[in-house]
């Protein structure tokens, strides 16, 4: 249910792996999928253009993909209440 272009970018960054997510665990529907990836990168800004380059600054990326879209406000509430 994720936009194919978004999925491609996340996969290219190493955050998302296709085929890993399960629809059910122990007979219960999955509410969300959480992906974690740690990398090292540096941001470089030249003439107003931001470039991401390999570097020595560790960055941990967390990506949460919900199974059901409940609009923006509910999504924020849902995420911060860990539901």
C-alpha positions in Angstrom: 0.0 0.0 0.0 3.1 2.3 -0.1 3.7 4.5 -3.1 6.1 2.6 -5.4 8.4 5.6 -5.8 8.6 6.1 -2.1 9.3 2.4 -1.6 12.1 2.6 -4.2 13.8 5.5 -2.4 13.5 3.8 1.0 14.9 0.6 -0.4 17.7 2.5 -2.1 18.6 4.0 1.3 18.6 0.5 2.9 15.6 1.3 5.1 12.9 -0.8 3.5 13.2 -4.5 2.3 10.4 -5.9 0.1 9.0 -9.2 1.2 9.9 -8.9 4.9 6.5 -7.6 6.2 3.9 -10.1 7.4 0.2 -9.5 7.4 -0.4 -11.6 10.5 1.7 -12.7 13.5 0.5 -15.5 15.7 -3.0 -15.3 14.0 -3.4 -11.5 14.8 -3.5 -8.8 12.1 -0.4 -6.6 12.1 -1.0 -2.9 12.9 2.3 -1.5 11.6 5.7 -2.4 10.3 8.8 -0.8 11.9 12.0 -0.7 9.9 15.3 0.4 11.4 18.6 1.1 9.7 21.8 2.7 10.9 24.2 4.3 8.4 26.9 6.9 8.3 26.4 10.0 6.2 27.2 13.6 5.9 25.0 16.4 4.5 26.8 18.9 2.2 25.1 22.1 1.1 26.4 23.9 -2.0 24.5 26.8 -3.6 21.3 25.8 -1.8 21.5 22.2 -3.0 21.6 19.5 -0.3 23.7 16.4 -1.1 23.9 13.3 1.0 27.4 11.8 1.0 29.0 8.9 2.7 30.6 10.2 5.9 31.4 9.4 9.5 28.3 10.8 11.2 26.2 7.9 12.4 22.5 8.3 11.7 19.7 5.9 12.8 16.6 5.9 10.7 13.3 4.5 11.9 10.5 4.1 9.4 7.0 3.1 10.6 4.5 1.9 7.9 0.9 1.6 9.1 -1.5 -0.9 7.6 -4.5 1.4 7.7 -4.5 5.1 6.7 -6.6 7.1 9.3 -5.6 10.6 8.1 -2.8 12.8 9.4 -4.1 13.8 12.8 -5.0 10.3 13.8 -1.7 9.1 12.5 0.3 11.4 14.7 -1.9 10.5 17.7 -1.6 6.8 16.9 2.2 7.0 16.6 2.9 8.9 19.8 0.5 6.7 21.8 2.3 3.6 20.5 -0.8 2.0 19.2 
